[in-house]
Structures are given as C-alpha cells and as structure tokens.
Amino acid sequence: MTTVKCSELIGARRVDAEAYRPEMLKAYIAIEHLPHVQLDTKIAFVTDGQHGYHQIDEESEIKHLTAQCIRNGYIDATNADRISAEMHARNQRSACEVGDVLLSTAGTIGNAGVVTADILPANMDQDVARIKIHDQRKLNPWYVATFLNSRFGQFQTERESTGQVQQHLALEKVRQLRIPLLDGRDAIARKVQKSFELLHESERLYTQAQAMLAAELGLDKLDLSESLYSVRRVSEVRESGRADAEYYRRKYLNLLSYLDKLPHATLEDLATFSGGATPLGAEYLEEGIPFMRIQNVGENRLVMDDVAYIDETIHTGELKRSQLKPRDVLITITGRIGTSAVVPDDLERANINQHIVRMRLKSDELNAYYLAAFLNSVGGRLQTEREAYGTTRDALPYYCLARVRVLKANVGLQKEVEKTIRKAEETNREAKRLLAEAKAQVERMIEEV
C-alpha cells in the first residue's frame, strides 16, 4: 500500500491509485534529484499530427507515420501509408524533420524514435507527438529518445496517461516530461546512433541478398507491364477454379510463362505445411514460449520487438502440431500476404497463430534461406498475390499456396543468399545489443542516484 499526502497529488487532480504505484513514485523522485529539463516551449516545440480522416495516395512518396511505426528506439516506415503532397502541405506543423523525436501517445504509449533522412518526406497522425528540440547540441535527440524508452521514461509516460476506454498521453503532459541531464549523455547518444547505422547496414545486406537472387534468376528483367484485357480458354478457367479477371492479369501470366520454361518445383513438392491457431481464452504472458504473429514475420527476418508469449502447456498441447524449430520457413497467409522468413538457430522453441503457415522442407537439397528469399522476390510475391482471394479480406488457402512455383538454383547461389542474410541477422543483433546497452546505461546511472 502507498500513502500519499493531498499536497502530493498530481496537480491536485489525479486520485487514481495507478498514478501512485511505488515504482512510479520512486522513478519520479529519482529524476527530481537529478539536474533535468522539461520539454516545455523553452526546450522544444511539441505538437501532434493530423486529426481525423486521411486519404491514402499510393503513388505519393510522403509517408504517414502512426504510433505503430515507432519501435523501441527507431522508426520503421516500411508499411506506412502514403498521403498526397497537398495534405502534407496543409499540415506543416506535423511535417517531420531530421532530428525530431516522435513519441507514441495512444495504443502502446511511450515508444520513442528519432526521425532520420531516409524516411522523409513524412507526416504523422494524431496518436504521435512530434518533439522538435531547439538546441540539439545541448540536448541530443538520440539521448532523449533513449531515455523515454528506458524504464524511467516509460514510468513517466504511463503515469501521465489518462482515459477510460483507451489511455492517451495529452500534449500538455508531453511538455511536462522530465529529461535528466546525465553526465555522459552525449556518449549514450553516440552509441544509439551507431546502433542505427548498423540497422541500416543490416537492411542493405537484406536488400543485397534479394537483388543477388533476382539477378541470378533473371527476375529483374521480367516484363511486368499490364494490358487492358486478357483472353483465356474455358478449360484453363475450369482447371484453376478461378473466373475473376484479376487472376489473369498480364503480369501474372508473363511471370508464370517465364517460370515454366525453367527447372522448378511447387511448394507442395518441396515442403510440408502446418498452420497455427490462437488458443481460445488464453492470455498472452510476459514470458514463456514465443508466439509468432503477422507483425513478427518480416522479409527474410523475424521481428522480435513485439512478441507475445504463451504457456508451455498450450505449446505442447493444443498447438503441438505448429511447434517451430530452426530452419523452418514461415509465410503469412492473411493481411500482408506472402511475407516469408526463416526461423533462426537461436529460436529453438516457438509457435505461430492461424495467420501464418509453417513450411518444413522435405529435403536438404533446398536451402531454407533461399526459399524464403525467393518467396519474398517478385517471383514469389506475384504468385501469392495472385492466388490469394476472399470476400471481405483476402487470404491464401493451403491448396493455393501448394501450387506456388519455386525456381531451382545452383548450390552456390543458395549458399551465398544464406551467407548474406545471416550476416544481416548478425548485424541486426549487434544493433539491438548496442541499443539495449545504451538504455540499460541510462537506467543504471539514474538508479545510482
């Protein structure tokens, strides 16, 4: 139990017990005893993003960042929507600039990341706060983001959040956040920047692996132009079981014509399939067996920033058939259909939900990393895009997945693809290690007070 004097209530307004949990009070007091600044108008310009509806413009280069784009220490705009230049121009106050710190203020509150040149031009929505620090030489944005992602920063944003149905961190509360001026904060910022550089190198290596595969297989020279119509035989329609015009688009037919001229096999010939499930009534745990969902399957990698966990009894019981082991190949079959990755060597036990299929190779002649890279290439993605269908939401049934063609490749290419992707994985792990080390350093320095 915690006893708090009336004079100690937050602004004499907060009386909810959650705001006075012992660990939160301890964090608040620790920072009070350190030199610190608040993110008020003297230190930074703070604003939120666009409110209300935003129209998607797929042809635009301007990214629309949401709270989901802000990960632990960095901003991932890979799957961000695009908005028009006109809408971007109308919302200049929320137009991002290099060095801005973005903070999620709804959903998963308190995630912070720094805007870098590679994601610009970009704007943001109402669930993101933009913190533009006036003098970045005195208060480095990389350090600010690292502190906000630390345990002490998270306690502050959690404590200041309010709401009944959904918690929200108001802008006035963002401006009141305290940032401790720790000795060595510039060194912490440099470590986080190094982490980000390694993340970029990792992305370059993943891209290199895909480009190598496409060039060797001739996929980079395919004619994927479209036509206004396509004429097909009735027998072909009957055989495929598909009469929708989308299925016979010229780019799909050109790809299949190319693949059929080269040695290939179908996924049904190459692997066994198994799908997962979400256990009824089961609650996710803070630790246990990692449970892979769509957001955890990226191109040629598993993304472990937002992993759920399930109980051992579920893993060995009702989800026994979908247990994972190293070198299994995963592919998403709903939502972001066709994204594939290999289960790494250090993930010895894990499971999947119903939106992912586990493929276990029948022979060692096919390299798991090559298969995932092929499925992520234009040769694989156009096929899974073509085979998916649905009324309200597209999905990729097993029987459609089974007929996806995979080009055969020489052992040298397969090994080189694996080598490059493994190097990317190692670089990514080192980046995450430096990021965690910097955050732990911030926490340790505050705890020593």
Secondary structure, 3 states (H helix, E strand, C coil): CCCCCHHHCHHHCCCCHHHHCHHHHHHHHHHHCCCEEECCCCCEEEEECECCCCCECCCCCEEEECHHHECCECECCCCCEEECHHHHHHCHHHCCCCCCEEEECECCCCCEEECCHHHCCEEEECCEEEEEECCCCCCCHHHHHHHHHCHHHHHHHHHHCECCCCCECCHHHHCCCEEECCCCHHHHHHHHHHHHHHHHHHHHHHHHHHHHHHHHHCHHHCCCCCCCCCCCCHHHHHHHCCCCHHHHCHHHHHHHHHHHCCCEEEHHHHEEEEECCCCCCCCCECCCEEEECHHHEECCEECCCCCEEECHHHHHCCCHHHCECCCCEEEECECCCCCEEECCCCCCCEEECCCEEEEEECCCCCCHHHHHHHHHCHHHHHHHHHHCECCCCCECCHHHHHCCEEECCCHHHHHHHHHHHHHHHHHHHHHHHHHHHHHHHHHHHHHCC
